[in-house]
Amino acid sequence: MIFPRDRVTVVGILNVTPDSFSDGGRYADAAHAAERGREMVAEGAHVVDVGGESTRPGARAVPADEELARVIPVIARLAGETTVSLDTRKGEVARAGLEAGARVVNDVSGGSDPALLEAAAEAGAAVILGHLRGEPATMQEEIVFRDVVDEVGAELEGSIERARRAGVKEIVADPGIGFGKDAAQNVALLGHVGELRARLGVPLLVGTSRKSFLGRLTGDAVGERDTATHAADAIAVFAGADAVRVHDVAGAVRTVVVAEALRGARGSAP
């Protein structure tokens, strides 16, 4: 299992895009990107998540051939050295990435493309199913939830069922913090991590890293949000999260060690 229940999996973010909100353009060269991936592994990342299409609010869609040109050279360099995840919504890209050596597909759209789930099932890959309504380009324009925790849970249940029907064996759920939710809704989801994990019955990944809702809470600019990220992730892990997706791997590893220890102490207390 790539996401075992007996540890919190640290997933390092490696964006090979020109326009990602935090690190766009920093790792556009494949060799440079691969070196950053190796650094994250040395810092303690269990999985390196390679993305060739920004899914920040307002981001434009990227054609499959352009996305492939960005991610395949990086995956090929890293696949023999660590567990590589491919961050994509497209079945065509997922299939090529898995053939290049990726072992996880991280789909923020929750398996909206049946071809992606089919490719993952055939490859025996794990799939991370995110929660997203609509497209990244417009997802923040009309945000309507009656009960964000209940609705996200219900929609993730549907995504999980689609993946199971497609034959995917290892499924991880991601409540999609920052994807089509406002700041209060993101906080609500983070505050109900344990409830969501219990409801869904699969490992739960939380991705808060440097996101705008943290900036709204703290006033910090994007590059200053690692401390807030680690605070949010510590709370999520204490509540039961099975994985965190982060830019600052070294800090996340320390965060996870402390949060796991506290979670264990709570569970063993008389």
Secondary structure by P-SEA (a helix, b strand, c coil): ccccccbbbbbbbbbccccccccccccccaaaaaaaaaaaaaacccbbbbbccccccbbbbbcaaaaaaccaaaaaacccccbbbbbcccaaaaaaaaaacccbbbbccccccaaaaaaaaaacbbbbbbbbcccccccccbbbbccaaaaaaaaaaaaaaaaaaacccbbbbbccccccccaaaaaaaaaaaaaaaaaaccbbbbcccccaaaaaaccccccccaaaaaaaaaaaaaacccbbbbccaaaaaaaaaaaaaaaaaaaacc
